[in-house]
Amino acid sequence: MGNNSSNPYPKYQFPYRQPVDFSWCSYIEFCSCQSEDNINKNFQDNYRNKTIDLEGYITQVSDTQAKLLLDPSDSYSTNSEVTLHMNKEVLDSYGSDKFVLKQVVKFRGKFTSIGQIRNHQMELVKYDPNIRPELEITYEHFLSLFGSKAQKQADYYFHNYFRNRIIQVKGTIQGPIPNVNHDQHELIIPFELIVDDPNIHHEQVKLLIDQIQSGQSVQNVITLRQLRSNIPILITVKFHRRGNPHILSLVSIDHVFNRTETNKGSNPTFFGQSGFWGVVGSSIIAGFDYWRRNRENKENQEKVKNQIKQEYDGIKQQQK
C-alpha cells in the first residue's frame, strides 16, 4: 500500500439554498425527517451499479483496490474519498501501469454504496471505448446528491435557518393532557397539524411545554385541558427539534376554534394579554373568553375559574 499524498483537487462547495420563507411547508421541504431515507432511496433506485466515467488521484493502491481523491474533492483530509475495488481481469483491460500511486487516472466504474460521510465504494468496470457509460454525469453532480453535505443538508438547514424560528400553526391535541409532577421540567404532548396543502407530506409532531413549573406554562397546560375532543386551536410555536417526531415548543395559545368555524373563511379572534386573570396569563383569559363566546352560564364560568385556581395553587404549593 502506498502512503498518503497531498490533495490536488479543489474542495467541493455544496449549493445550499436560501428558504423563501419559514412556513411549515418550507420546513418540510428543507428539514423533512425522511430526507436521509429519500437520499438513500434515490441512490438505490437510480444510481447504484450504474457505470460512470471518472477521474481520480490515487492515494493508496494494491492488487485488489485503490483509494482515490476525486475532482472536486469532498474529503477534509488528504487520505481518500472513494475506495475502488478491482480484479485482475478488469485491471488488465486498462493496460499495464495504469493505476500508479500519486498519479491521476481516468477509469470507468460503478458505485456500489455511498459512505455515511465519505468513503464511497466503487467497483472497477472493463473499459470499452465503443460503449458509453450508463450515467453521463460529473462527480460534482454526484456529490450534490450523495456527498457528505448532501446527506447532512436537512440538519444544516434546521440549525442555520429554522431552529427557534417562530411560526403559527393550526392543529388538534391528541389524547388527554397528563398530570404535572412537582419535579417535572417539561411536558411533551402529541399534536396533529392541520395543513391545507395536500402536497405536503404528513410527518409526526409533538408539542413541547418547557419550564413546566413556571406560571405561564402551568396556565397553558390548564387551558389545553379545557379543550373538547378534536377542537382545532391556533398556536404560536418555535421549531425546537428536528426528527421523527418533530418537536415544536409552545409560545402561546392564540385561538380556540368553534365547531361552526371552518378552515376557510374563518376569522379567528386572538386572545388578549390582560384582564381579571392577568397575573395568571393570557391563555387562561382565552379559556374564559371561549366559554363566554359559547354562552356558558355564569355558574359554569365560576366553576372553571375555581378549578383552574385550585390546580395552579396546588402546583405553586408543591414548589415551596
Secondary structure as GFF3:
##gff-version 3
##sequence-region A 1 320
A	DSSP	alpha_helix	24	31	.	.	.	ID=ss1
A	DSSP	alpha_helix	35	46	.	.	.	ID=ss2
A	DSSP	beta_strand	51	61	.	.	.	ID=ss3
A	DSSP	beta_strand	65	70	.	.	.	ID=ss4
A	DSSP	beta_strand	82	85	.	.	.	ID=ss5
A	DSSP	alpha_helix	88	92	.	.	.	ID=ss6
A	DSSP	beta_strand	104	113	.	.	.	ID=ss7
A	DSSP	beta_strand	120	124	.	.	.	ID=ss8
A	DSSP	alpha_helix	139	146	.	.	.	ID=ss9
A	DSSP	alpha_helix	148	151	.	.	.	ID=ss10
A	DSSP	alpha_helix	153	157	.	.	.	ID=ss11
A	DSSP	pi_helix	158	162	.	.	.	ID=ss12
A	DSSP	beta_strand	166	173	.	.	.	ID=ss13
A	DSSP	beta_strand	186	193	.	.	.	ID=ss14
A	DSSP	beta_strand	205	210	.	.	.	ID=ss15
A	DSSP	alpha_helix	215	225	.	.	.	ID=ss16
A	DSSP	beta_strand	233	241	.	.	.	ID=ss17
A	DSSP	beta_strand	246	256	.	.	.	ID=ss18
A	DSSP	alpha_helix	282	293	.	.	.	ID=ss19
A	DSSP	alpha_helix	298	319	.	.	.	ID=ss20
###
